[in-house]
Amino acid sequence: MDFHIDFSPPDISEEEIEAVAETLRSGWITTGPKTKLFERKIADFCENKRAVCLNSATACMEMVLRLFNIGSGDEVITSAYTYSASCSVIRHVGATPILIDTAKNSFEMDYNALEKAITPKTRAIIPVDIGGVMCDYKQILNIVNQKKSIFSPKTEMPGTLGMQSALGRILILSDAAHSFGAKRDEFISGSAADFTCFSFHAVKNLTTAEGGALTWKNIPAISDESIYRYFMLLSLHGQSKDALEKTKLGTWDYDIKFPGFKCNMTDIMASLGLVQLKRYPLLQKRRHEIIERYNNALKNANISTLNHYSSSYKSSGHLYCVRLIGKDETFRNSVIDEMSKHGISTNVHYKPLPMHTAYKNLGFKIEDFPNAYNLYRNEITLPLHTLLSDPQIDYIANTLIKLIARTY
């Protein structure tokens, strides 16, 4: 049986294509009514009052840090086991990244190490939801509250909202690029952290080709509308009116409140996202079926996998992460090569940040993150997407079983 199996192609139906075509025919293709509707739908889905859609999850995270006036002299903690975006945004605003190891044999950050890493300079923590499984935000909040006495808000610039003073503690900013639709304890992703950022990149469970969204929990001292308006300013050059507002008769005039950024979502992207969101329950159901089929096929193999479902959480089912027990980086890489020869595209999630040049140049050493390295050295990610057929899933699993039984 010959297959060519891509790692993560987008699941695009004729309904998405027609929705995009309709937007193209409408005469309005940048930020407009479709984007605003998509924001309302995202907020409803995540059980929040407001949401903001931008052009990437990276932009969402950076805009939150800027909302909180985090910059030079501040520290922001994140995991060493993540993609660069979780940490690069810290550098973008001029703050100092503090990387911590994962817990042993876990994709989640080491919460004990997190607690020890907090200093009076700590302004934010960026937990990372890997593969679709949410972090333990209850535990993170407990840690933050225990450290409340050493937190002192900065004097914020005129014209800002005073977010640090309003929150009164370290910001919890979730990198939820993988976890849209996931649940843990009583929280759906988007309602657990203070602010949550999602990715709608082409390889994600819900896609707008590029794009992202952010949601937030209510902060009593500051209205949701004030926060929303500030994000609109941040994401569109600090301009007091967006393009849609300026098209109304006699309303061309506007002000630039401050030199902002340019990272808005377009209606083309939002029209794609609206259909994806409508289809999302069925897409998630299929992901659950695929995970269960993999689990059954691989239950006797000498591997461990990311656990997507437990009594306390339900994953979004984004990645099927496999660890080859007792194997090393060389063996894992040989399996990836052989899988490719069998027509199967795989990946690795993740190469820890201290192994990359950019972070080595900041002084990080992988030797200081042994748990993250041990995760990476034998991790291989199998295709998990809703275009997979059952025979393809079986073929992938059986091929992996045969290959890891060989000696290289």
Secondary structure, DSSP 8 states (H G I E B T S, - for coil): ----B-S------HHHHHHHHHHHHHT--SSSHHHHHHHHHHHHHTT-S-EEEESBHHHHHHHHHHHTT--TT-EEEEESSS-THHHHHHHHTT-EEEEE-B-TT-SSB-HHHHHHH--TTEEEEE-B--TT----HHHHHHHHHHTGGG-------TTS--HHHHH-S-EEEEE-TT-TT-EETTEETTSSSSEEEEE--TTSSS--SSBEEEEE--BTTB-HHHHHHHHHHHHBTTBSS-HHHHTSTT-----B-S---B-B--HHHHHHHHHHHHHHHHHHHHHHHHHHHHHHHTTTSSEEE---B-SSEE-----EEEEETT--HHHHHHHHHHHHHTTB--B-S---GGGSHHHHTTT--GGG-HHHHHHHHTEEEE---TT--HHHHHHHHHHHHHHHTS--
